[in-house]
Amino acid sequence: MRFIPTRMHAGMDYLVGVLLVAAPWIFQFADESSAATWISVVAGVALIGLSALTDYEGGIIARAIPMRAHLATDALLGLFLAVSPWLFGFADEGANAWLPFVLIGLAEIGAAAMTDPDARESAARRTHAHSS
């Protein structure tokens, strides 16, 4: 069931990107694990960059990345985040380090699965049909 419109997804992308950049200090794992810190910050910056280049309401720099490709990338990023505590060895460094990665990763996968990639196009068709 795909019920999240692209406009809402765009807002969520920027919010999660900023959350990932700030997560090491919000969840207090910056001093516990440099791997977790770097992965979180780089993933957040990458998500913001992906969003800025996507062909949707949040594409503020360019409309170069199709929405379906964006959603596939979101799902891959979510999977990467969810398994990264075990891939990079910081799962044993306390819940401060691994729990945010798993929760944000699962949320990314869920958002990718529930976003309607055609929502913006459907809204434009409805608007055009009503104005005719």
C-alpha positions as CSV (number, residue, x, y, z in Angstrom):
1,M,0.0,0.0,0.0
2,R,1.6,3.2,-1.2
3,F,-0.1,6.2,0.6
4,I,2.7,8.6,1.3
5,P,2.7,11.4,-1.3
6,T,6.0,12.6,-2.7
7,R,5.6,16.0,-1.1
8,M,5.5,14.4,2.4
9,H,8.3,12.1,1.5
10,A,10.5,15.1,0.5
11,G,10.0,16.6,3.9
12,M,10.7,13.3,5.6
13,D,13.9,13.0,3.6
14,Y,15.3,16.3,4.7
15,L,14.3,15.7,8.3
16,V,15.9,12.3,8.4
17,G,19.0,13.6,6.7
18,V,19.5,16.3,9.3
19,L,18.7,13.7,12.0
20,L,21.4,11.4,10.7
21,V,23.9,14.2,10.7
22,A,23.1,15.2,14.2
23,A,22.4,11.6,15.6
24,P,25.9,11.0,17.0
25,W,25.4,13.9,19.4
26,I,21.6,13.5,19.9
27,F,22.0,9.8,20.8
28,Q,25.4,10.4,22.5
29,F,27.4,7.8,20.5
30,A,29.9,10.3,19.0
31,D,32.4,9.4,21.8
32,E,31.7,5.7,21.7
33,S,32.3,4.9,18.0
34,S,34.0,6.9,15.3
35,A,32.7,4.4,12.7
36,A,29.1,5.0,13.8
37,T,29.6,8.7,13.8
38,W,31.1,8.8,10.3
39,I,28.5,6.5,8.8
40,S,25.7,8.5,10.3
41,V,27.0,11.8,9.1
42,V,27.9,10.6,5.6
43,A,24.6,8.9,5.3
44,G,22.7,12.0,6.3
45,V,24.7,14.2,3.9
46,A,24.1,11.6,1.1
47,L,20.4,11.6,1.8
48,I,20.1,15.4,1.7
49,G,22.1,15.4,-1.6
50,L,19.9,12.7,-3.1
51,S,16.8,14.6,-2.1
52,A,18.1,17.9,-3.5
53,L,18.7,16.2,-6.9
54,T,15.4,14.1,-7.1
55,D,12.6,14.8,-9.5
56,Y,10.0,15.7,-6.8
57,E,8.9,18.6,-4.7
58,G,12.1,18.5,-2.6
59,G,14.4,18.6,-5.6
60,I,15.8,22.1,-4.9
61,I,19.0,21.8,-7.0
62,A,18.0,19.7,-10.0
63,R,15.4,17.2,-11.0
64,A,18.0,14.6,-12.2
65,I,17.0,11.5,-10.2
66,P,13.7,9.8,-11.0
67,M,11.5,9.2,-8.0
68,R,11.6,5.4,-8.5
69,A,15.4,5.4,-8.4
70,H,15.2,7.6,-5.3
71,L,13.0,5.2,-3.5
72,A,15.2,2.2,-4.5
73,T,18.2,4.2,-3.1
74,D,16.2,4.9,0.1
75,A,15.5,1.2,0.6
76,L,19.2,0.3,0.1
77,L,20.3,3.1,2.4
78,G,17.8,1.8,5.0
79,L,19.1,-1.7,4.7
80,F,22.7,-0.5,5.0
81,L,21.9,1.5,8.1
82,A,20.0,-1.4,9.7
83,V,22.9,-3.8,9.3
84,S,25.8,-1.4,9.7
85,P,26.3,-1.9,13.4
86,W,27.2,-5.5,12.7
87,L,29.1,-4.8,9.5
88,F,31.3,-2.2,11.1
89,G,31.5,-3.7,14.6
90,F,29.8,-1.1,16.8
91,A,26.8,-3.2,17.7
92,D,28.5,-4.2,21.0
93,E,29.2,-0.6,22.0
94,G,25.8,0.0,23.7
95,A,22.3,0.8,22.5
96,N,23.3,4.4,22.0
97,A,25.3,3.4,19.0
98,W,23.3,0.6,17.3
99,L,19.6,1.3,18.1
100,P,19.3,4.6,16.1
101,F,20.8,2.9,13.0
102,V,18.3,0.0,13.2
103,L,15.3,2.2,13.8
104,I,16.2,4.8,11.2
105,G,17.1,2.1,8.7
106,L,13.8,0.3,9.1
107,A,11.9,3.6,8.9
108,E,13.8,4.3,5.6
109,I,12.8,0.9,4.2
110,G,9.2,1.5,5.3
111,A,9.0,5.0,3.8
112,A,10.4,3.7,0.5
113,A,7.8,0.9,0.4
114,M,4.9,3.2,1.3
115,T,5.6,6.2,-0.9
116,D,3.6,6.6,-4.1
117,P,6.2,7.4,-6.7
118,D,3.5,8.8,-9.0
119,A,1.8,11.0,-6.4
120,R,3.1,14.3,-7.9
121,E,2.2,13.3,-11.4
122,S,-1.3,12.2,-10.3
123,A,-1.8,15.5,-8.5
124,A,-0.7,17.4,-11.6
125,R,-3.1,15.4,-13.8
126,R,-6.0,16.1,-11.3
127,T,-5.2,19.8,-11.2
128,H,-5.0,20.0,-15.0
129,A,-8.3,18.1,-15.4
130,H,-10.1,20.4,-12.9
131,S,-8.8,23.5,-14.7
132,S,-9.9,22.4,-18.1
